[in-house]
Amino acid sequence: MVKDGDPSWKPTFIVKPDGGCQGDGIYLIKDPSDIRLAGTLQSRPAVVQEYICKPLLIDKLKFDIRLYVLLKSLDPLEIYIAKDGLSRFCTEPYQEPSSKNLHHIFMHLTNYSLNIHSGNFVHSDSTSTGSKRTFSSILCRLSSKGVDIKKVWSDIISLVIKTVIALTPELKVFYQSDIPAGRPGPTCFQILGFDILLMKNLKPVLLEVNANPSMRIEHEQELSPGVFENVPSLVDEEVKVAVIRDTLRLMDPLKKKRESQSQQLEKPLAAKEAPDSERAIASGGNAYAEAHLPSICLKQVFPKYAKQFNYLRLVDRMANLFIRFLGIKGSMKLGPTGFRTFIRNCKLSSSSLSMAAVDILYIDITRRWNSMTLDQRESAPHALAPVKQLAIVEVLPCGHPPLPETHSPCTRCPGPVLKEPQAILFMGFNSIRPCSSTALITALIK
């Protein structure tokens, strides 16, 4: 492997145990043969990624950014990003990874849970100093050096929206299995923790997304050997309290009801206005409290910027079709009847593809999926293991405009590519997967 024209350059890899947290078990290697095979990978699988070697440094230290993202709704999709986040620093000056420093976890790993055990970790009541700072303080520092902060934020917003769009189809299918359409259920939301690394060129790179980010606002401090005390962290408190408070403000199930009642009272009834006391009752007495709360720290980024990213929602439309043809509410599997209905509604059955052939096709796909081992299913990107070739076939539009030509994921097929198909793969969550309302992914298995 060659990078930047340097033939001697070799990548460094970071090994992360599957299902791990707080930096537990992470290590760096230079050669793939160095992966610790002594039973660890069999008992605890790991993810191996190329280590990012050119991070932006502050005070000669590597750091990452924890941003909180509110997924307010799946349908319609609503995404909010907290205007401030946390910057978590390493506690040893950064050097390019080499065989001599690969084991220096305080130099390469930004995990707070690891660095807090370093003798160099600095607890600070200031938001702009110490080993954990606010992201806004970092942006202020970069701005003072002439960095275009708006461009940095724009790139981060783009990264977040693209990531959530990639997650949405799977979330939709699981959501409908627990709360089918038409059935009353709780109002659901999710706070995600995005871990982002800023490169030397200020390009944001996604490290990982945490489904259950820590909301602790204190840390343990050792007062004497073996004696610990929980001490409030002002940096955590400033960022996390605002995220929780404003999430509850946005998700308040009574808010819309109060607003609706208030609007009704503001309308003239028989040319008579409602008294102020009635308005106060309709608003539940919360108008005063709302007016005295800080401004919302969560910024809506979707659907605000939907026009720029809707071309990426192909698989999201596939999930909608998958759910539509499930037949049984709350189900996670597309049965043979739903499969036939899908084929008929999309007008894919013809003299060359009879309904009998469709039934055989369904049985074949199910058999292939069931014959896969659990490891094969988990390693397959949405059950793509048996697929050797993919082609996008246009079908009748179902209320969605076609993808822009400039953003099409592949060359448009001039016509149906359904000659002797051996499998139709539905991108979803079982052996049979949903297809797009504007396109059908057809797998031609050799």
C-alpha positions in Angstrom: 0.0 0.0 0.0 1.3 3.4 -1.0 0.1 6.8 0.4 1.0 10.3 -0.6 3.7 8.9 -3.0 5.7 7.4 -0.2 6.4 3.7 -1.0 7.7 3.0 2.5 4.4 4.0 4.1 2.4 1.3 5.8 -1.0 1.7 7.4 -1.6 1.3 11.1 -4.7 -0.7 12.2 -6.9 -0.3 15.3 -8.6 -3.4 16.7 -11.8 -2.8 18.5 -13.6 -5.8 20.3 -17.2 -6.2 19.2 -19.7 -5.1 21.8 -17.0 -3.3 23.8 -17.3 0.1 25.4 -15.2 2.8 27.1 -12.1 1.8 25.2 -11.9 -1.7 26.7 -9.6 -4.1 24.8 -8.7 -1.6 22.0 -5.1 -1.9 20.6 -3.1 -0.9 17.6 -1.1 -3.1 15.2 1.1 -2.5 12.2 0.8 -5.9 10.6 -2.5 -7.8 10.3 -0.7 -11.0 11.5 -0.2 -9.3 14.9 -3.9 -9.7 15.7 -4.1 -11.5 19.0 -5.5 -14.9 17.9 -5.0 -16.7 21.2 -8.7 -17.5 21.4 -9.8 -13.9 21.7 -11.3 -13.5 18.2 -13.2 -16.7 18.6 -14.7 -15.8 21.9 -15.0 -12.0 21.2 -15.0 -10.9 17.5 -13.4 -7.6 16.7 -13.6 -4.8 14.2 -10.3 -3.9 12.5 -10.1 -0.4 10.9 -7.3 1.7 9.4 -6.0 4.1 12.0 -6.4 7.8 11.1 -2.9 9.2 11.3 -3.3 13.0 10.5 -5.6 14.4 13.3 -5.9 18.0 14.1 -3.9 18.7 17.3 -4.6 21.2 20.1 -1.7 21.9 22.5 0.1 19.0 20.7 -2.6 16.6 21.9 -5.0 14.5 19.8 -8.7 14.9 20.7 -12.1 13.8 19.4 -15.6 15.4 19.6 -18.7 14.0 21.1 -21.8 15.6 19.6 -25.3 14.7 20.7 -27.9 14.1 18.0 -31.7 13.9 18.7 -33.6 11.5 16.4 -37.0 13.1 17.1 -39.1 11.2 14.6 -38.6 8.5 12.0 -41.6 9.2 9.8 -41.4 12.0 9.0 -37.6 12.0 9.6 -36.6 14.8 12.1 -33.0 15.3 13.2 -31.6 17.8 15.6 -27.9 18.5 16.5 -26.8 20.0 19.8 -25.1 23.3 19.2 -22.3 22.4 21.6 -20.5 19.1 22.5 -17.5 17.7 24.3 -13.9 17.7 23.2 -12.0 14.8 24.9 -8.2 15.0 24.9 -5.5 12.4 25.0 -3.1 13.0 27.9 0.2 12.3 26.1 1.6 14.5 23.2 0.8 12.9 19.9 3.3 11.2 17.6 2.7 9.4 14.4 2.1 5.7 15.2 5.3 3.5 15.1 6.3 0.2 16.5 7.8 2.1 19.5 4.6 3.9 20.6 1.7 1.6 19.5 1.1 0.6 23.1 0.9 4.2 24.3 -2.9 4.3 24.7 -2.8 7.8 26.3 -1.3 9.1 23.0 -3.6 7.4 20.5 -6.9 6.7 22.2 -9.2 9.7 23.2 -11.5 7.6 25.3 -12.3 9.6 28.5 -12.7 6.3 30.5 -9.0 5.5 29.7 -7.4 8.9 29.9 -8.9 9.6 33.3 -6.5 7.0 34.7 -3.5 8.9 33.4 -1.4 10.9 35.8 -1.5 13.8 33.2 -5.4 14.0 33.1 -6.4 17.6 34.1 -9.8 18.2 35.7 -10.8 21.8 35.2 -13.8 24.0 36.1 -13.1 26.0 32.9 -14.8 25.0 29.6 -11.7 25.9 27.6 -8.9 24.2 29.5 -8.2 20.7 30.8 -8.6 17.2 29.4 -12.3 17.7 28.7 -13.5 20.9 27.1 -16.6 22.2 25.3 -16.5 21.9 21.5 -17.5 25.6 21.3 -14.3 26.5 23.0 -12.3 24.6 20.4 -14.3 26.4 17.6 -13.5 29.8 19.2 -9.8 28.9 19.3 -9.9 27.8 15.6 -11.8 30.9 14.7 -9.2 33.2 16.2 -6.7 31.5 13.9 -8.8 32.3 10.8 -10.5 29.0 10.3 -13.9 29.1 8.6 -16.1 27.7 11.4 -19.2 27.8 9.3 -17.6 25.4 6.8 -16.5 23.0 9.7 -20.1 23.0 11.0 -21.5 22.5 7.5 -19.3 19.4 7.0 -20.3 18.0 10.4 -24.0 18.5 9.7 -23.6 16.7 6.4 -21.8 13.8 8.1 -24.6 13.5 10.7 -27.5 13.6 8.2 -25.8 11.0 5.9 -25.2 8.7 8.8 -28.8 8.9 10.2 -30.2 8.4 6.7 -28.1 5.2 6.5 -29.6 4.0 9.8 -33.2 5.0 9.2 -34.4 2.1 7.1 -33.4 -0.6 9.7 -34.9 1.5 12.5 -38.2 1.9 10.6 -38.6 -1.9 10.2 -37.8 -2.6 13.8 -40.0 0.3 15.0 -43.1 -1.0 13.0 -42.6 -4.4 14.5 -43.0 -3.0 18.0 -45.5 -0.2 17.3 -47.4 -1.1 14.0 -49.1 1.8 12.2 -52.6 2.5 13.6 -51.8 1.1 17.0 -51.6 3.6 19.8 -48.1 3.6 21.4 -45.6 5.8 23.2 -43.9 8.8 21.6 -40.4 7.5 20.9 -37.1 9.3 20.4 -33.4 8.6 20.5 -30.3 10.6 21.6 -27.3 9.4 19.7 -23.7 10.1 20.6 -21.6 10.9 17.5 -17.8 10.6 18.0 -16.0 12.7 15.4 -12.4 13.2 14.7 -11.2 16.5 13.0 -8.4 15.9 10.5 -5.5 18.2 10.1 -7.2 19.6 7.0 -10.4 20.2 9.2 -12.3 17.4 7.5 -14.6 15.6 10.0 -14.3 11.8 10.1 -16.9 9.7 11.9 -15.4 7.3 14.4 -18.6 5.7 15.7 -22.1 6.3 16.8 -23.2 5.4 20.3 -26.8 4.3 20.8 -26.7 4.8 24.6 -24.3 7.7 25.3 -23.3 8.4 28.9 -25.2 11.3 30.4 -23.2 11.4 33.7 -22.3 14.9 34.9 -19.8 13.9 37.6 -16.6 12.0 37.8 -14.8 10.0 40.4 -12.0 11.7 42.3 -9.6 9.8 44.5 -9.3 11.7 47.8 -6.9 9.2 49.4 -5.8 5.7 48.4 -8.9 3.6 47.9 -11.3 6.5 48.8 -13.3 8.0 46.0 -15.8 10.8 45.8 -18.2 11.8 42.9 -17.3 15.3 41.9 -19.5 17.4 39.5 -18.0 18.1 36.1 -19.0 21.6 35.0 -18.2 20.9 31.4 -20.4 17.8 31.3 -23.1 19.7 33.1 -23.1 22.6 30.7 -23.5 20.4 27.7 -25.5 17.4 28.8 -28.1 19.2 31.0 -29.0 21.4 28.0 -29.3 18.4 25.7 -31.7 16.5 28.1 -33.7 19.7 29.0 -34.3 20.7 25.4 -35.0 17.1 24.2 -37.8 17.0 26.8 -39.0 20.5 25.6 -39.1 19.3 22.0 -40.7 15.9 22.8 -43.3 17.3 25.3 -46.5 15.3 24.3 -48.7 18.0 25.8 -47.1 20.9 24.0 -49.0 20.5 20.7 -52.3 20.0 22.7 -51.6 23.2 24.6 -50.7 25.1 21.4 -53.9 23.8 19.7 -56.1 24.9 22.7 -54.4 28.3 22.8 -55.0 28.8 19.1 -58.7 27.9 19.5 -59.1 30.4 22.3 -57.4 33.1 20.3 -60.0 32.8 17.5 -63.0 35.1 18.0 -66.0 33.3 19.3 -69.2 35.3 18.6 -67.1 38.4 18.4 -65.9 37.8 21.9 -62.3 37.2 23.0 -61.4 34.7 25.6 -60.1 36.2 28.8 -56.4 36.0 29.6 -57.2 33.6 32.5 -58.6 31.1 30.0 -55.5 31.4 27.9 -53.3 30.8 31.0 -55.4 27.7 31.8 -55.2 26.4 28.2 -51.4 26.7 28.2 -51.2 24.8 31.5 -49.3 27.7 33.1 -46.2 26.7 31.1 -45.9 29.8 28.9 -44.2 31.7 31.7 -41.8 28.9 32.5 -41.0 28.4 28.8 -40.3 32.1 28.3 -37.7 32.0 31.1 -35.8 28.9 29.9 -32.6 29.3 27.8 -32.9 29.2 24.1 -33.1 25.7 22.6 -29.6 24.2 22.2 -30.8 21.7 19.6 -30.7 22.8 16.0 -33.0 21.1 13.4 -31.0 19.9 10.4 -33.5 17.6 8.8 -36.0 18.2 7.2 -34.4 21.7 7.0 -31.8 20.5 4.6 -33.8 17.7 3.1 -33.5 18.9 -0.5 -29.8 18.4 -0.4 -29.9 14.8 0.9 -33.2 13.3 -0.3 -31.3 11.6 -3.2 -29.7 9.4 -0.6 -33.0 8.0 0.7 -33.3 5.1 -1.7 -33.0 2.4 0.9 -35.4 4.3 3.1 -38.0 4.0 0.3 -37.2 0.3 0.1 -38.0 0.0 3.8 -41.4 1.7 3.2 -42.2 -0.8 0.5 -41.1 -3.7 2.6 -43.3 -2.6 5.4 -46.2 -2.0 3.0 -46.1 -5.6 1.7 -45.5 -7.4 5.0 -49.2 -8.3 5.2 -49.1 -9.0 9.0 -48.7 -6.0 11.2 -45.8 -6.2 13.5 -44.1 -8.9 11.4 -40.4 -8.9 10.4 -40.7 -11.3 7.5 -42.2 -11.0 4.1 -44.2 -14.2 3.5 -44.9 -15.8 0.2 -48.3 -14.1 -0.2 -46.8 -10.6 0.4 -44.0 -11.5 -2.0 -46.5 -12.4 -4.7 -48.5 -9.2 -4.0 -45.3 -7.2 -4.4 -44.5 -8.8 -7.7 -48.0 -8.2 -9.0 -48.2 -4.5 -7.8 -44.9 -3.7 -9.4 -46.0 -5.5 -12.6 -42.9 -7.7 -12.7 -44.8 -10.9 -13.6 -44.9 -11.6 -17.3 -44.7 -14.5 -19.7 -41.0 -14.8 -18.8 -41.6 -14.6 -15.1 -44.8 -16.5 -14.1 -46.2 -16.6 -10.7 -45.1 -20.2 -10.4 -41.6 -19.0 -11.0 -42.1 -16.3 -8.4 -43.1 -19.0 -5.8 -39.9 -21.0 -6.7 -37.9 -17.8 -6.4 -39.2 -17.1 -3.0 -38.4 -20.7 -1.8 -34.9 -20.5 -3.3 -34.1 -17.2 -1.5 -35.5 -18.4 1.8 -33.5 -21.7 1.5 -30.3 -19.8 0.7 -30.8 -17.5 3.8 -31.7 -20.4 6.1 -28.6 -22.4 5.0 -26.3 -19.6 6.1 -24.6 -19.8 9.5 -25.2 -17.1 12.1 -21.7 -15.7 11.5 -22.4 -15.5 7.7 -25.6 -13.7 8.3 -24.0 -11.2 10.6 -21.1 -10.6 8.3 -23.3 -10.2 5.3 -24.2 -6.6 4.5 -28.0 -7.0 4.8 -27.9 -10.6 3.6 -25.9 -9.7 0.5 -23.6 -12.8 1.0 -25.0 -14.9 -1.9 -25.1 -11.9 -4.3 -22.6 -11.8 -7.0 -24.0 -8.9 -9.1 -26.5 -6.1 -8.5 -28.5 -4.2 -11.1 -31.0 -1.4 -10.5 -34.2 -1.9 -12.4 -36.7 0.9 -12.8 -40.3 0.1 -11.9 -43.5 2.1 -11.6 -43.1 5.2 -9.4 -45.1 5.0 -6.3 -45.5 8.6 -5.4 -41.8 9.4 -5.3 -39.9 11.3 -7.9 -37.0 9.5 -9.6 -33.5 10.1 -8.3 -31.6 13.0 -9.9 -29.4 11.7 -12.7 -26.4 13.4 -11.1 -26.9 11.5 -7.9 -27.9 8.1 -9.3 -26.0 5.3 -7.5 -25.3 3.6 -10.8 -25.8 3.9 -14.5 -29.5 3.9 -15.3 -30.6 0.6 -16.9 -32.3 1.2 -20.3 -35.0 -1.3 -19.5 -35.9 -4.2 -17.2 -33.0 -6.6 -16.5 -35.2 -9.5 -15.6 -34.0 -12.1 -18.0 -33.7 -15.4 -16.2 -33.4 -13.9 -12.8 -32.3 -16.3 -10.1 -32.9 -14.1 -7.1 -34.5 -10.8 -6.2 -32.9 -9.3 -3.1 -34.9 -7.1 -0.8 -32.8 -4.7 1.3 -34.3 -5.1 4.7 -34.0 -7.3 7.7 -34.6 -10.9 6.9 -34.2 -13.3 4.0 -36.7 -11.2 2.0 -35.9 -7.5 1.8 -37.8 -4.3 0.7 -37.2 -2.6 -2.6 -37.4 1.0 -3.6 -40.6 2.7 -4.7 -38.6 3.9 -7.8 -36.2 1.1 -8.2 -35.9 -2.7 -7.5 -32.6 -4.2 -6.7 -32.3 -7.4 -8.6 -29.5 -9.8 -7.8 -28.3 -12.0 -10.6 -26.6 -14.9 -8.9 -24.1 -16.7 -11.0 
